[in-house]
Amino acid sequence: MQYLVAVDGSEPSTEALEHALEVAAQMDASLTVGYAVEPRVLVEDSGEEAPTHAQVGDRIYTENIEVAEERGQDVLDDARDRASDVGIDIETTLLYGDPVESIVEYAEQSEIDGVIVGHRGLSERVEMVGSVAKGLVEKATVPVTVVK
């Protein structure tokens, strides 16, 4: 079995990784950890993410792709360290674009048997199930495990 666990550095994604490591160990499965690189939209002079384009007008900009990749690689390096601590070898990959679309596409192209994701990510919005987890459940062609 080959599983893909989607991470973004949030606590729920870390819990999903921990669950995926347990599954991989119990089932002698292969595990790939993926991070979707999507540059953040920021407001000039504040360093904060902008809620909408309309609210910030000309002060909005998109962070440099290299910064987004570096952030993703840091998250993947942490995942590799966690896996190593429990004696599991993992593959890691940076995916590009919308997290739902890039995860679904990778799962289809790489013959992934299942996706594991945290119930919510870094968004500050209060939701029982985050938009990425919900989108994966709706669009993935393989089983999706949402970890809470």
Helices and strands as residue ranges (DSSP letters): E 2-6, H 11-27, E 30-37, E 41-43, G 57-59, E 60-62, H 65-85, E 91-96, H 99-109, E 114-118, H 131-139, E 144-147
